[in-house]
């Protein structure tokens, strides 16, 4: 048996229970990981509320989408890992537990220079950001890119990855403090949307032709201004919908400027596509982490037994970077 974060019924943070559940047995190509740390994500808050159902094969009662730990046991067909290897990766549920069984291709190595807490802040943020910026967004050196909600874990990762690739980064946030902290990480153009809601006009003031790429987590409230901020043939990548899911589309802008709009979510992807994103991250981002070119930003940590408190902190939108859960 092991300890795991569960939600027997949907509701507020008080619905979370740290319970004893059976320890998983790894399948033929699975690795049993002794989890040390697990990042917290808004998707888990939505899951707890009953607004983010697990994909087929998932368990809505088990929390946790990313993990870091050591390989504790190997399935009989595993070839990529050895017992004791430090690994990090993604699962569709159950990462906030003492053990989790993960397919060997859904894991990446942890660089030796990262602590357990730092590594726990990496997988979801950097895999999602890398996929949105490069695989979907086609980011190239010299691009101008606008990243919203610049204090979130994914946005902080995206800022660093874009800067490392030679892009100029515009970023929005609702507090001057988050923008100041982002500027210390290389943010080129800071836009406080609480003071300047028309962020597209500020983008155009600095980059009259518009930006090549927008990464957005907000959705409907920003959609029209995102289109106005884009240059001809620009791309809008939607990785969240915190501000709502239904709205109107200015088709004239999309058609006239030949814009590309694409949505993405990591959890609901087919297994092969999710593994492809993880392995692209392992090839292209892990070396940057190893050299210190990009560095995970940890806002705060909580022990597993205080997971409800961590949920409340994220709901209050006070974090800059990742909230990390330490597993006993």
N, C-alpha and C positions, 0 to 999 in steps of 0.2 A: 504493500500500500504506500501511497505518497500523498503529500499535500498539493492541492490544486485550487485555483480560483474558479468558482462556479456561480451561476445565476439560476437557481431553481425556478424563479419566476421573474418576469421582467419588471423593471421599476427604477427607482433612484439608486444612488450609491449604496444605500442600506440593503439593497437586494443581494449584494455580493456576499457569498459565503466561502470561507477557506475551509475546504472539506477534505476528508480522507477518501481517496478514490483508488481503484486498482492501477498499479504501475503497468504501462503499456509494454507489449512484447513486440520487438521489431520484426517486420516482415522480411522476405528474402533480400530486398535491396534497400532496406531501411537501417538507419543508425539510431540507437538509443542514446540520447543526449542527456547528461546530467546538467540541467539548466542552472546557471549562476545568476544571470540577469536577463530581463525582458523589458523592452521599451513599451511605453504606453502610447496608444493611438486613439484618435477621435473615433475611429471605426468601432473600437471596443465600447466606447460610451454609447454609441448608437445601437450596438448589439445588445447591451444591457437594457436599453429602453425598448427593445423589440423592433427597431427600425432598420436593422442591417442583418438580414438572415444569412446564415451560412450557406455556401454553395452545396450542391449535392454531395453527400458523403461527409459533410461537416456536422458539428454538434453545437447547437445554439446555446447550450448550457455551459460551455467551457470557454474561458476567456484567454486571450493572448494570441497575437499574430506573428510575433518575431521573438527570437531568442539568441542567447549566447551561452555556451557551456563547453563541457568536455565530452568526448565520445566515451560512453560507458560500456557499450556492447555493440556487436555488429551482426547484421543479418547474414545468412550463409552465402549470399551472392554479392556482398559489398566488396568493391575493389578500390574505392577512392580514399578510404580513411582507415586509420588505425586507432586502437583504444588509447585514450589519453590525448588525442588531437584536440586543440582548441578550435571550435567552429562557431559559425553564426549563420542564421538563415531564416526562412519564412515558412509558416504553416498556416492552415486555414482555421485552426482553433487549437486551444490547449497549451499555448506556450508558457502561460503563467502558472507553472507547475514544476515540481521537482525533477520530473523526467518527461521527455516527449520523444516519440518515435517519428523520425524525419527521413524521407527518401534521400539517398546519398547525393543526388543531383540538386537538391534544394538547399544545399549547404555550401558555404565558402570558408576558406581559412581565415583565422583571426591573426593579424600581424602581431609579432611579439612585442612591439612597442605600445600596444593598446592594453589598458587595464580591462578587467572584466566589466566594470561599469561603462567605460568608454565604448567598448565593443557592443554592449547591450543597446547603445544609442544609435548603432549604425544601420542594421539591415533594412528595415522598412523605409527609413528616410533616404538613404543613399541609393537603394535599388530603385525606389519610385522616382526619385529626382533624376537619376541617370537615364532611366527609361523614358521619362517625359521629355527631357532636354535633348537627348541624342537619338535614341531609337525612333521616337515619334516626332520630336520637334526638329530633327536634323540640324542641331546647333553646330555652327562652324566658327572658327576664329574671326573676330571682327564683327560678329553679329551684335545687334542690340537686342536684349531680352528683358521683358518685364515680368517680375515674379511677385505675386501678391502674398499677403499675410506673411511678411518676411521674418517674423519671429517664430514661426512653426518649425518643427523638426525637419520636415521635408524641404521647406523653403530655405532654411539655413544651409542644408546640404546642397540644394540647388544653386544657391549663391556661390558657394565655394567651388563647386564643380564647373559652373559657368565661367567664373573668373580664371580658374586653372586652364580652361580651354581658350582663353583670350577674348572672351566676350565682354561687352560693356553691360552692366546690370543696373536696371531700374528696379526699385522695390517699394511696395506700399505697406503701411501699417497704420494702426489707429493710435499709437502712442509715440511720442518723440523718443522715449527711452529705448524702445525696440529698434527704431531707426538708427539711433546713435550706436547701439551695440552692433547692428548690422554693418554700419560704416567701418567699424573697426575690423570687420572681416572682409572688407573690400567692396562694399556696396558703393556704386558710383553715383547714383542719383536717388535720393531719398524723398519719398512723397508721403506726407502725413494726410491720409484721407479723411481724418476727422476735421482738419483745417482746410483741405483742398479736395473736396469730393470729386471734382472734375479731373480725375487723374490723367485722363486721355489728353486734356489740354496741356497739362504740365509735361507729359511725354512729348507731345508735338512741339512744345517750346524748345526743348533740348534737342530733340531729333525730329526735325520738320517732316521727314519722309515717313516717320513712324518706325516701330520696332519690327524686327523679323519674327519674333516669337513672344507669346504671352503664356505664362504658366499660371493657371487660376484655380483656386480652391473654394471661391465664394459662390460662383454660379450666377443666378438670375440678376441680382442687383448690379453686377459688374459687366454683364454680357455685352450690352450695346456699346458701352465705353471701351471695352476690350477690342471690339471690331474697329472702332474709330482710332484706336491707338496703333493698329497694325499697319504696316507698310503693304503695298501691293504684293500679292502672293505670300503674305505672312501666314503664320500658323498660330492658332489658339488651341492649347491643350488643356482640357478640363480634367482635373484630378480630384475634384470635390464639389459639393453643392451645399455648403453650409448656409447660404442665404436663400435657399429654396430650389425647387426642381422644375418649375413650370414658368415660362415667360414667352415673350415675343421675340422674333428674330428679324433683324433688318436685312431682308434678302437682297436688297439693292446693293448694300455694302459688300455682302459676301460675293455676289455675282460680279459686280463691277470691279472689285479689287482682286478677284480670283483667290479669295481666302480659303484656307483649309481649317476646319474645326473638327477636332477629334477628342473623344472622351476616353478615359482609361481608369481601370481599377485593377489592382494586382490580385486581390483575393479571389475574385470570380473568374479569373482567366482559366482556360484549359491548362491542365497540368504541364504539358510540353511547353507552352508559351511562358508559363510562370518560371519554369526551370531555365528557359533560354534567357530570361531577364536576369536571373540570379547568376548564371554563368557569365553573362556579359559584364555584370558588376564585378565578378571575381577576376576577370581578365583585365578590366580597364580601370576600376576604382580601387581595388585592394592594393595595387602597387602605389597609388597616390597616398593612401592611408599609411602604408609602410614607410614612405619617404617623408611623411609629415607635410605633404603639399596641401592636403585637406585634413581637417581635424574635427572629430565629433564634438558637438557642444552639448554638455549635460547641464540642464537647468537645476535639477534636484533629484534626489533618490528617496524611495520609500521601501521599507521592508514589505514582504507579501501580506503580512497581517494588517497593514495599513493601506491596502489597495483602495478601499473606499475613499480615504482621504486624498489619495492621488487623483482619483476621478474628480473629486470636487475641485482640486487645484486646476485641472485641465478645463473643467467647465467654466471656471472663473477667468480663463484666458490670461493667466498671469505668467505663464512660462515663456522663456526665450530658449529655444532648443528643446531637447528631449527630456521628458520625465522617465526615469528608469526605475524598474522594480527589482529589488534584490531578493533572490530566492534562497531560503534557508537550507 
